[in-house]
Amino acid sequence: MFYVSINRKQFIFIIITVFFALQNFAQTMETINLWTNQVPNEINEKHDAVQTSDTSNNVIRLTDVTNPILEVYKPDDANNNGASVIVCPGGGYQILAIDLEGYEIAKWLNTLGFTAFVLQYRVPENRLGALNDVQRAIRIVRSKAKDFNYNPEKIGVLGFSAGGSLSARAATNFNNETYKKSDKIDEKSCRPNFAVLIYPAYLNSGKNNTISPELSITDQTPPMFIFATTDDPYSNKGSLVLSNVLMEAKRPVELHVMSSGGHGYGLRKGNIAAETWPNLAEKWLKNIIR
């Protein structure tokens, strides 16, 4: 018989490693494929997303998404608040900052009681495909409300940068059929019940910095929370433009603008904006799902 001798420190290290491995597995125990057959508006074969070699600022970046998925993060049963959020990471519609603006956000949402779904939407440069993906994702999440124990009318989207753009498009294009329906899931509504936009990009691409043409505000547009900083050239003007249009249309909106913070900070410590928006968003979210 073969024996391996380990000391106390090695034993404790192994136990800790196994603990965190099991914890991460439990948090993401389910992956949902958005499209069981042909992916609409996609010419490439399905394959797993590709991680880029760029890990600057300790960020994992994915690209070449041809088989969009949702990764499920479930709260503790005792903490479940009966609502869910689809998280849309940013990355300029080129990559997905999947940990900074995806997994880390989902874990934070779990602490608030939300069931979180991290969306791997299509990149690079497939904005129509990305819209198909988020609309399909909302329908799938609505179809799984009983499975995960949340209210099908308490489903939100939360996005960063380009993911904020995508979340805004989801909140304003739910009446537009952007792909051919293929099953009963597609009969469900793709209207999110609320939207959270954190340093959202591409909102003011209309003439003379007006609202982007693809964003159509109506009396059915869901409530929005928007956070930006004045030193963020990708988000500051667009956030103001969208908020103004929402207010003119008498749609519920809460806008917060800080003087500094920049862009692409997620909720990591060390950035004043990153340490501020989660508390503000938490209060807004608790009120919106009451």
Residue pairs with C-beta under 8 A, 6 or more apart in sequence:
6 14
27 73
27 74
27 106
27 107
27 110
28 71
28 72
28 73
28 103
29 72
29 74
30 71
30 72
31 69
31 70
31 71
31 72
32 69
32 70
32 71
32 72
32 117
32 140
32 144
33 67
33 68
33 69
34 68
34 69
34 70
34 133
34 136
34 137
34 140
35 67
35 68
35 136
36 183
37 182
39 46
39 66
39 67
39 68
39 122
39 129
40 129
40 132
40 179
40 180
41 126
41 128
41 129
41 132
41 179
42 66
42 122
42 126
42 129
44 64
44 66
45 66
46 66
46 67
47 64
47 66
47 67
48 67
49 62
49 63
49 64
49 65
49 67
49 96
49 98
49 120
50 62
50 63
50 64
51 60
51 61
51 62
52 61
52 62
52 63
52 95
54 61
55 61
57 100
57 264
59 97
59 99
59 100
60 97
60 98
60 99
60 100
61 91
61 95
61 96
61 97
61 98
62 95
62 96
62 98
62 120
62 123
63 94
63 95
63 96
63 123
63 124
64 123
64 124
65 96
65 120
65 121
65 122
65 123
66 122
68 119
68 120
68 121
68 122
68 129
68 133
68 136
68 137
69 119
69 120
70 86
70 117
70 118
70 119
70 120
70 137
70 140
70 141
71 102
71 103
71 106
71 117
71 118
71 120
72 115
72 116
72 117
72 148
73 103
73 106
73 107
73 109
73 110
73 115
73 116
73 117
73 118
74 80
74 110
74 115
74 148
75 81
75 109
75 110
75 111
75 112
75 113
75 114
75 115
76 110
77 149
79 110
79 111
79 113
80 113
80 115
80 149
80 150
81 112
81 113
81 114
81 289
82 113
82 149
82 150
82 151
82 154
82 289
83 113
83 114
83 115
83 150
83 151
83 154
83 155
83 156
83 285
83 289
84 114
84 115
84 116
84 117
84 141
84 145
84 148
84 150
84 154
84 155
84 156
85 109
85 114
85 115
85 116
85 117
85 155
85 156
85 157
85 158
85 196
86 116
86 117
86 119
86 134
86 137
86 138
86 141
86 155
86 156
86 157
86 158
86 192
87 101
87 102
87 105
87 106
87 109
87 116
87 117
87 118
87 119
87 158
87 159
87 163
88 119
88 121
88 134
88 157
88 158
88 159
88 160
88 163
88 164
88 166
88 167
89 96
89 97
89 98
89 100
89 101
89 102
89 118
89 119
89 159
89 160
89 163
90 96
90 97
90 101
90 159
90 160
90 161
90 162
90 163
90 164
90 199
90 201
90 264
91 97
91 101
91 123
91 161
91 162
91 163
92 161
92 162
92 201
93 123
93 124
93 125
93 126
93 127
93 130
93 162
93 165
94 123
94 124
94 125
95 123
95 124
96 102
96 120
96 121
96 123
96 163
97 160
97 264
97 266
98 118
98 120
100 264
100 266
100 268
101 160
101 161
101 163
101 264
101 266
102 118
103 118
104 266
104 267
104 268
105 116
105 118
105 158
105 160
105 266
105 267
106 116
106 117
106 118
107 116
108 267
108 278
109 116
109 158
110 116
112 282
112 285
112 286
114 285
115 148
115 149
115 150
117 137
117 141
119 133
119 134
119 137
121 129
121 130
121 133
121 134
121 137
121 166
122 129
122 130
122 132
122 133
123 130
128 178
130 166
131 166
131 169
131 170
131 173
131 178
132 178
132 179
134 157
134 166
134 167
134 169
134 170
135 170
135 173
135 174
135 178
135 179
135 190
136 179
136 185
136 186
136 190
138 155
138 157
138 170
138 174
138 189
138 190
138 191
138 192
139 185
139 186
139 188
139 189
139 190
140 185
141 155
142 152
142 155
142 188
142 189
143 184
143 185
143 188
145 151
145 152
145 155
153 193
154 193
154 289
155 192
155 193
156 192
156 193
156 194
156 195
156 196
156 285
156 288
157 166
157 167
157 170
157 171
157 192
157 194
157 195
157 196
158 167
158 195
158 196
158 197
158 198
159 165
159 166
159 167
159 168
159 195
159 196
159 197
159 198
159 200
160 198
160 199
160 200
160 264
160 266
161 199
161 200
161 201
161 234
161 235
161 263
161 264
162 201
162 202
164 197
164 198
164 199
164 200
164 201
164 203
164 235
165 200
165 201
165 202
165 203
165 212
167 192
167 195
167 196
167 197
167 200
168 195
168 197
168 200
168 203
168 215
168 224
168 242
169 214
169 215
170 190
170 192
170 195
171 191
171 192
171 195
171 221
171 222
171 224
172 214
172 215
172 216
172 217
172 218
172 221
173 214
173 215
173 216
174 189
174 190
174 191
174 192
174 220
175 218
175 220
181 187
191 220
191 222
192 222
193 222
194 222
194 223
194 224
194 225
194 285
194 288
194 289
195 222
195 223
195 224
195 225
196 224
196 225
196 281
196 284
196 285
197 224
197 225
197 226
197 227
197 239
197 242
198 227
198 277
198 281
199 227
199 228
199 229
199 232
199 234
199 235
199 239
199 263
199 264
199 265
199 273
200 226
200 228
200 235
200 238
200 239
200 242
201 234
201 235
201 238
202 212
202 238
203 211
203 212
203 215
203 235
203 238
203 239
203 241
203 242
204 210
204 211
204 212
204 237
204 238
204 241
204 242
205 212
205 213
206 212
206 213
209 237
209 241
210 241
211 217
211 241
211 242
211 245
212 238
215 242
215 245
217 245
217 246
217 249
217 251
218 249
219 249
219 250
219 251
221 246
221 249
221 251
223 251
223 252
223 253
223 254
223 288
224 242
224 246
224 251
224 252
224 253
224 254
225 253
225 254
225 280
225 281
225 284
225 285
225 288
226 239
226 242
226 243
226 253
226 254
226 255
226 256
227 239
227 255
227 256
227 257
227 258
227 273
227 277
227 280
227 281
228 235
228 236
228 238
228 239
228 240
228 255
228 256
228 257
228 258
229 235
229 236
229 257
229 258
229 259
229 260
229 261
229 262
229 263
229 273
230 236
230 257
230 258
230 259
230 260
231 259
231 260
231 261
231 262
232 261
232 262
232 263
233 263
234 263
235 263
236 257
239 255
239 257
240 255
240 257
242 253
243 253
243 255
246 252
246 253
247 253
254 284
256 276
256 277
256 280
258 272
258 273
258 276
260 272
260 273
261 271
261 272
261 273
261 274
261 276
262 271
262 273
265 271
265 273
265 274
266 274
267 274
267 275
267 277
267 278
268 274
269 275
